[in-house]
Amino acid sequence: MANIPVEARMMAIADVYDALTSKRVYKEGYSHSKTCNIIKEGSGTFFDPDLISVFMEIEYKFKSLQSEQKPSIISNINCKENK
């Protein structure tokens, strides 16, 4: 992981959090708690354990942002055939 820039490692955590909590046309979003558990389980394998420690200290901020977030634009797309 040392070869991967810290900014990219941070974005990986944020991206996975967003992907797991977001509702999509093909799935419901996971709860904040379930998402945090999945991310924590990836510590040391998928994610930098030092950054996961920081994430766990500030996870409540992610929850706050999630509750303020508007529905994903992807979930609002209505797929129709073009005529």
N, C-alpha and C positions, 0 to 999 in steps of 0.2 A: 504493500500500500504506500510505501514511502515514495515511490515514483509517481504517484497520482497526486496532483496539486490539491492542497487542503480545500480550496474553493470547490473543486469538483466532488470531493468526498462529502462536503456539506450539502451540495446540491443533490447528491444521490439520496440523502436522507429526506430532504424536502420533497423531492420528486416521488419517492415511494410513498411518503405520507399522503401526498395529494392523490396519487393513483389509487391508493387503498381506500381513502375516505370519500372519493368522488363517486357519485352515482353515474352510471353509464347506461346506454340503452340495453346493454347485455348483462348488467349486474347492478345490484344495490351497493351503496358505499358501506364500508365497515365502520363500526363505531370507533371513536377516538381511543378508547381503552384497548380494543382488539388490535387496532393499528399499532399502538405503542408496544404492545406485547410482541407483535410480529417483528417490528423493527429491533426491539431489544434482543430477540432470539437470533437476529442476524449479526449481532456484535461480534467482531473478530473474524467473521467469515465473509459477509457481504459488506459490512460497515466497519469503519475505524472505531475501535472500542473507546478511545479517548473522546471522540465526538459523540458517541452514544451516551457516555456519561453526562456530557453537557446537554444533549438533547433531553435526557430524562430530568434534568434540573429545570428545564424551561418548557417542557411539553405542554404545560397549561397555557402557554402563549399560542401554541399551535391550535389548541382546542378553541381558544377565544377567536382566533382568526377564522377557523373553520365555521364557527357559528355565525360569523358576520358575512361569510362568503355567499355570493349569489350562486344560483345553480349553474353548473358548467354549461358552456355554450354547446358542447357536444351533445349533452342530454336534451337540448332544445331543438336539435336539428330534426326535421321531419323528412325522412327519406321517401321521396316519391319519384316515380319514373317520369322522365322528361318526355313530353309528347311532341 
